Amino acid sequence: MGSQANRKSVSFAVSDESVHAKLCAMALATATQGEAVLDIKLFMCPECAHIEPDRAPACCPVCDTPAEAFLPV
């Protein structure tokens, strides 16, 4: 894997980890209050694995993959 590909991969990972942290914080806050974790629909970009809650964006904010390519998870 080339240097440019490595930078792209790390960039994807850093961006997505911030989203994962927000989703985990939401789940923890809900569980701490004694409630069931919310049933949130998640959509994943097949190109970079970016995750969006509720609905797919018009295009991936990380890699520009179009919304119709996103996968429900």
N, C-alpha and C positions, 0 to 999 in steps of 0.2 A: 504494500500500500504506500503510495507516495505521500510526501509531506503535505501537499494541498488536501488530499483525501483525509489525512489524519486530523488536520485543523478543522475540516468540515464536520467530521465525526464528533470531535470534542465539542464543537460549537453546538451541535444538535443536543448532545448529552447535557450540557450546562443549561441550555434553555428549557429542556424538558424536566430537569430536576426541580426547577423553580415551580413548575406547574404541579408536579407530584407532591412537593412540600405543601402547597396550598390545599390540595385535595386531602392529604393526610391530616392537616390541621382541622379541616372541616369535619372529617370523620371522627377525630379525637374529641373535638368540642361537643359533637352530638352524643357520642358514647358517654362522655363524662357527665352529661346532664341526665343520664339514665334512659335516654331514648335510643331507639333502633337507628342504626346508621341509615342516612337518607338513601333512598333508591334513586340514584342519579344516573342518567344515561351518559355514557362516555363514548367518545368517537376518537379513533386513533388514525393518524396519518400512516399509510403503509410505507412511505418513503423514509421518514425519519423517526417514527414512533411518537411524535408529539401527540399529547392527549388534550382534548377539549371537553369540558362538561356541557351537558344539555343539548348541544347541536354542533354540527361541523361548521367551521368558519367558511367564508367564501373561498378562501385559499389558506393553506397552512402558513402561519406567521414565521415559521422557521425555514421551510424549503419551497414554498409557493405551489405545493401540490393542490389541485382543485378539490373543492368540497365533495364532489361526487365520488372521489377515490377513497374518502375516509371510511373506515370500518367501524361498525358499532361493536363495543366490547362490554 
